[in-house]
């Protein structure tokens, strides 16, 4: 977990290659209950054979005090895999 400030713009950067994957930036309140980010459920990274950098932006929802980042792949073949590097979450806009 990492601390967040409600209403703050954030940016998520990461490098990805391999199978399709999803990045979930989850937010929680002081009682560890999930606080959804309106209009944003996940960030999609489509399949790619070469490394590439992806950037997504959003806003920390009202009531959130901490965040957690999860990467998940739904590829059927285990050998396909999805690889990530250089993950950064910071405040601000493009």
C-alpha positions as CSV (number, residue, x, y, z in Angstrom):
1,X,0.0,0.0,0.0
2,X,1.0,3.6,-0.5
3,X,-0.6,6.8,0.9
4,X,-2.8,8.9,-1.4
5,X,-4.7,12.3,-1.2
6,X,-8.3,12.4,-2.3
7,X,-8.9,14.5,-5.4
8,X,-5.3,14.4,-6.5
9,X,-4.5,13.6,-10.2
10,X,-2.2,10.7,-10.6
11,X,-0.2,9.1,-13.4
12,X,0.8,5.4,-13.7
13,X,3.8,4.6,-15.9
14,X,5.1,1.1,-16.6
15,X,7.0,-0.9,-19.3
16,X,5.3,-4.0,-20.6
17,X,5.9,-6.8,-23.0
18,X,4.3,-10.2,-23.6
19,X,0.7,-11.3,-23.2
20,X,-2.2,-9.0,-22.7
21,X,-2.5,-7.8,-19.1
22,X,-4.4,-5.4,-16.8
23,X,-3.2,-2.9,-14.3
24,X,-5.6,-2.3,-11.4
25,X,-4.9,0.8,-9.2
26,X,-7.2,0.1,-6.2
27,X,-8.0,2.7,-3.5
28,X,-9.1,2.1,0.1
29,X,-10.5,4.2,2.9
30,X,-9.3,4.4,6.5
31,X,-11.3,1.3,7.3
32,X,-9.7,-0.7,4.4
33,X,-12.9,-0.7,2.4
34,X,-12.5,-0.3,-1.4
35,X,-13.2,3.2,-2.8
36,X,-13.9,2.9,-6.5
37,X,-12.5,5.4,-8.9
38,X,-15.4,6.7,-11.0
39,X,-15.2,5.6,-14.6
40,X,-12.0,3.7,-14.3
41,X,-11.9,-0.1,-13.4
42,X,-8.6,-1.0,-14.9
43,X,-5.9,0.0,-17.4
44,X,-5.3,-2.4,-20.3
45,X,-2.0,-3.4,-21.8
46,X,-2.5,-5.3,-25.1
47,X,-0.1,-8.1,-26.2
48,X,3.3,-6.9,-27.5
49,X,6.5,-8.7,-28.4
50,X,8.8,-5.8,-27.7
51,X,9.1,-3.6,-24.5
52,X,7.0,-0.5,-24.6
53,X,6.2,2.2,-22.1
54,X,2.5,2.9,-21.2
55,X,1.1,5.9,-19.3
56,X,-2.4,6.2,-17.8
57,X,-3.9,8.9,-15.7
58,X,-6.7,9.3,-13.2
59,X,-7.9,11.0,-10.0
60,X,-7.8,9.6,-6.5
61,X,-11.4,9.2,-5.4
62,X,-13.0,11.0,-2.5
63,X,-12.5,9.1,0.8
64,X,-9.4,7.2,-0.3
65,X,-6.4,7.3,2.0
66,X,-4.2,4.5,0.4
67,X,-3.7,2.8,-2.9
68,X,-2.5,-0.6,-4.1
69,X,-1.4,-1.6,-7.6
70,X,-2.1,-5.1,-9.0
71,X,-1.1,-6.5,-12.4
72,X,-3.0,-9.4,-13.8
73,X,-2.9,-11.5,-17.0
74,X,-5.7,-13.6,-18.3
75,X,-3.6,-15.4,-21.0
76,X,-4.7,-19.0,-21.4
77,X,-1.2,-20.4,-22.1
78,X,1.1,-20.1,-19.1
79,X,4.3,-19.9,-21.3
80,X,3.0,-16.6,-22.9
81,X,3.4,-14.6,-19.7
82,X,3.2,-10.8,-19.3
83,X,6.3,-8.9,-18.1
84,X,6.5,-5.5,-16.3
85,X,9.3,-3.2,-15.4
86,X,9.9,0.4,-14.4
87,X,6.6,0.9,-12.5
88,X,6.0,4.4,-11.3
89,X,2.9,6.0,-9.7
90,X,3.1,9.7,-9.1
91,X,0.8,12.8,-8.7
92,X,0.2,15.2,-11.6
93,X,-1.2,15.3,-15.1
94,X,0.3,14.8,-18.6
